[in-house]
């Protein structure tokens, strides 16, 4: 797997839009952390934040993942996130707090 900062990975992330995530609402994604650890999360929401910062650019958006773990969480940072159809990409995730279903994580795309 290539580095999260490789030109190909940056291009893949730059081309993502909210429409790429929408079909996978309520689907399971896997966050990889540590040596061989993984955390199953569910894509809970895709939220568009307004208009593009530049003409013809993508609209900024966030994706929210929820984990059923209620007693611990991953710290803010870059993690490999995998889905069978979307593949494996490096996202910067921030824990947003404990929700009704568990810990909520957000990835923002500008």
C-alpha positions in Angstrom: 0.0 0.0 0.0 1.3 3.4 -0.9 2.0 6.2 1.6 -0.9 8.3 2.7 1.0 11.3 1.3 1.9 9.8 -2.1 0.8 11.8 -5.2 -1.7 9.1 -6.2 -3.3 9.1 -2.8 -3.5 12.9 -2.7 -5.2 12.8 -6.2 -7.7 10.1 -5.1 -8.6 12.2 -2.0 -8.9 15.4 -4.1 -11.3 13.8 -6.4 -13.7 12.5 -3.8 -17.1 14.2 -3.4 -20.0 13.8 -1.1 -21.7 11.8 -4.0 -19.0 9.1 -3.7 -20.0 8.4 -0.1 -23.8 8.8 -0.3 -24.4 5.2 -1.7 -22.6 3.8 1.4 -24.7 5.4 4.1 -25.1 2.9 6.9 -22.4 0.6 5.5 -19.5 -0.7 7.5 -16.0 0.8 7.0 -12.9 -0.3 8.8 -10.4 2.1 10.5 -7.0 0.6 10.8 -4.7 1.7 13.6 -1.7 0.4 15.5 0.1 -2.6 14.2 -2.8 -4.8 13.3 -5.8 -3.2 15.1 -9.0 -2.3 13.4 -12.2 -0.6 14.4 -15.5 -1.3 12.5 -17.5 1.9 12.1 -20.7 2.7 10.2 -21.0 5.7 7.8 -23.6 7.6 9.6 -24.0 10.9 7.7 -22.6 12.8 4.7 -23.0 16.6 5.1 -22.3 19.2 2.4 -21.0 22.6 3.8 -21.9 25.0 1.1 -20.3 26.1 -2.1 -16.8 25.4 -3.5 -13.9 27.7 -2.5 -12.9 27.9 -6.1 -14.8 27.9 -9.4 -15.4 24.4 -10.6 -14.0 22.9 -7.4 -15.8 20.4 -5.2 -18.2 21.5 -2.5 -16.7 21.0 1.0 -18.2 18.2 2.9 -17.9 16.0 6.0 -18.5 12.3 6.5 -19.4 11.0 9.9 -18.6 7.5 11.2 -20.0 6.0 14.3 -18.4 3.3 16.4 -20.4 1.2 18.9 -17.5 1.5 21.4 -18.7 3.8 24.2 -15.8 3.5 26.7 -12.8 4.5 24.5 -12.0 6.3 21.3 -9.2 6.9 18.7 -7.4 10.2 19.1 -7.5 12.8 16.3 -5.1 11.8 13.5 -4.6 10.2 10.1 -5.9 6.6 9.7 -6.3 4.2 6.9 -10.1 3.7 6.3 -11.3 0.9 4.2 -14.5 -0.1 2.4 -15.0 -3.0 0.0 -16.1 -0.7 -2.8 -14.2 2.5 -2.1 -10.9 0.9 -1.3 -8.4 2.0 1.3 -7.6 5.7 1.8 -6.0 7.7 4.5 -8.4 10.1 6.2 -7.8 12.7 8.9 -10.3 11.8 11.6 -11.5 13.8 14.6 -13.5 12.3 17.4 -16.7 14.4 17.8 -18.0 13.0 21.0 -20.3 10.3 22.2 -23.6 10.0 20.5 -26.7 7.9 21.0 -25.1 4.9 19.1 -21.5 5.4 20.2 -18.4 7.5 19.4 -18.7 9.8 16.4 -15.8 10.5 14.1 -15.6 13.2 11.4 -13.5 13.5 8.3 -13.7 16.9 6.5 -13.0 17.4 2.8 -12.4 20.9 1.5 
